[in-house]
Amino acid sequence: MKSDPKAVTMLTGVFPEAFPWVRFLPEDAVREFLVEFMDTARAATDLGTLGPLVPLIAAWKPTAEIYADKELYATLMKPEGGDYGPVEPPEVPGE
């Protein structure tokens, strides 16, 4: 899959039918999702379950939502304002 550009190109054209939201991802991200999806599907099938595909899809869909919202994307891509100072370690119960 990773080494066959024709397969990736063909599947990149088909994936928007199954996952319409991939249309909002940049082309390189669509390919990355596709390869990760196929690798996970292959491994999950070997285990006899498709359960691992659920978190994979759930992780990629919000990325497409960010790309779809130009204002949100621009906000997230702005350089941060600098150092906000030291961060206190979280409290650990029982310590």
GUBA-645692 format. One record per residue (C-alpha): residue in three letters; chain; y negated, z negated, x. Coordinates in steps of 0.02 Angstrom, whole numbers, always signed. Each point is the difference from the previous one (the first is absolute). Layout:
% GUBA-645692
<res = ala, chain = A, y = Y, z = Z, x = X>
...
//
This chain:
% GUBA-645692
<res = met, chain = A, y = +0, z = +0, x = +0>
<res = lys, chain = A, y = -126, z = -53, x = +132>
<res = ser, chain = A, y = +46, z = +144, x = +114>
<res = asp, chain = A, y = +4, z = +137, x = -132>
<res = pro, chain = A, y = -179, z = +55, x = -40>
<res = lys, chain = A, y = +62, z = +117, x = -137>
<res = ala, chain = A, y = +83, z = -144, x = -93>
<res = val, chain = A, y = -155, z = -108, x = +16>
<res = thr, chain = A, y = -111, z = +143, x = -61>
<res = met, chain = A, y = +114, z = +36, x = -148>
<res = leu, chain = A, y = +13, z = -182, x = -51>
<res = thr, chain = A, y = -187, z = -28, x = +23>
<res = gly, chain = A, y = -25, z = +133, x = -134>
<res = val, chain = A, y = +127, z = -81, x = -118>
<res = phe, chain = A, y = -48, z = -184, x = +20>
<res = pro, chain = A, y = -159, z = +12, x = -107>
<res = glu, chain = A, y = +112, z = +41, x = -148>
<res = ala, chain = A, y = +92, z = -165, x = +18>
<res = phe, chain = A, y = -149, z = -101, x = +64>
<res = pro, chain = A, y = -161, z = +80, x = -65>
<res = trp, chain = A, y = -107, z = -128, x = +92>
<res = val, chain = A, y = +49, z = +74, x = +170>
<res = arg, chain = A, y = -129, z = +136, x = -35>
<res = phe, chain = A, y = -133, z = -126, x = +51>
<res = leu, chain = A, y = +78, z = -34, x = +170>
<res = pro, chain = A, y = -52, z = +100, x = +153>
<res = glu, chain = A, y = +131, z = +127, x = +53>
<res = asp, chain = A, y = +60, z = -102, x = +149>
<res = ala, chain = A, y = +22, z = -153, x = -111>
<res = val, chain = A, y = +100, z = +102, x = -126>
<res = arg, chain = A, y = +116, z = +52, x = +140>
<res = glu, chain = A, y = +13, z = -179, x = +63>
<res = phe, chain = A, y = +42, z = -62, x = -176>
<res = leu, chain = A, y = +127, z = +140, x = -22>
<res = val, chain = A, y = +91, z = -37, x = +163>
<res = glu, chain = A, y = -2, z = -188, x = -34>
<res = phe, chain = A, y = +62, z = +30, x = -178>
<res = met, chain = A, y = +143, z = +114, x = +56>
<res = asp, chain = A, y = +53, z = -118, x = +141>
<res = thr, chain = A, y = -2, z = -148, x = -119>
<res = ala, chain = A, y = +92, z = +97, x = -136>
<res = arg, chain = A, y = +134, z = +52, x = +123>
<res = ala, chain = A, y = +25, z = -179, x = +62>
<res = ala, chain = A, y = -6, z = -73, x = -176>
<res = thr, chain = A, y = +127, z = +126, x = -64>
<res = asp, chain = A, y = +115, z = -50, x = +142>
<res = leu, chain = A, y = -12, z = -179, x = -65>
<res = gly, chain = A, y = +30, z = +57, x = -179>
<res = thr, chain = A, y = -171, z = -53, x = -65>
<res = leu, chain = A, y = -168, z = +83, x = -25>
<res = gly, chain = A, y = -90, z = -168, x = -8>
<res = pro, chain = A, y = -85, z = +19, x = +170>
<res = leu, chain = A, y = -97, z = +150, x = -68>
<res = val, chain = A, y = -96, z = -109, x = -123>
<res = pro, chain = A, y = -103, z = -97, x = +130>
<res = leu, chain = A, y = -25, z = +158, x = +101>
<res = ile, chain = A, y = -78, z = +90, x = -149>
<res = ala, chain = A, y = -96, z = -158, x = -46>
<res = ala, chain = A, y = -74, z = -5, x = +175>
<res = trp, chain = A, y = -56, z = +182, x = +3>
<res = lys, chain = A, y = -74, z = +15, x = -174>
<res = pro, chain = A, y = -150, z = -115, x = +34>
<res = thr, chain = A, y = -37, z = +103, x = +155>
<res = ala, chain = A, y = -17, z = +153, x = -112>
<res = glu, chain = A, y = -110, z = -100, x = -118>
<res = ile, chain = A, y = -118, z = -39, x = +144>
<res = tyr, chain = A, y = -11, z = +183, x = +52>
<res = ala, chain = A, y = -31, z = +48, x = -182>
<res = asp, chain = A, y = -151, z = -116, x = -12>
<res = lys, chain = A, y = -127, z = +76, x = +119>
<res = glu, chain = A, y = -119, z = -149, x = -13>
<res = leu, chain = A, y = +138, z = -127, x = +36>
<res = tyr, chain = A, y = +65, z = +107, x = +144>
<res = ala, chain = A, y = -175, z = +10, x = +76>
<res = thr, chain = A, y = -21, z = -188, x = -17>
<res = leu, chain = A, y = +166, z = -37, x = +83>
<res = met, chain = A, y = -35, z = +122, x = +142>
<res = lys, chain = A, y = -170, z = -76, x = +46>
<res = pro, chain = A, y = +1, z = -95, x = +163>
<res = glu, chain = A, y = +2, z = -186, x = -29>
<res = gly, chain = A, y = -155, z = -103, x = +34>
<res = gly, chain = A, y = +65, z = -81, x = +157>
<res = asp, chain = A, y = +77, z = -165, x = +44>
<res = tyr, chain = A, y = -1, z = -125, x = -142>
<res = gly, chain = A, y = +42, z = -148, x = +112>
<res = pro, chain = A, y = +155, z = -103, x = +28>
<res = val, chain = A, y = +131, z = -17, x = -134>
<res = glu, chain = A, y = +80, z = -168, x = -33>
<res = pro, chain = A, y = +190, z = +2, x = -1>
<res = pro, chain = A, y = +75, z = -23, x = -172>
<res = glu, chain = A, y = +61, z = -171, x = -49>
<res = val, chain = A, y = +188, z = -17, x = +3>
<res = pro, chain = A, y = +71, z = -123, x = -125>
<res = gly, chain = A, y = +93, z = -142, x = +84>
<res = glu, chain = A, y = -89, z = +10, x = +167>
//
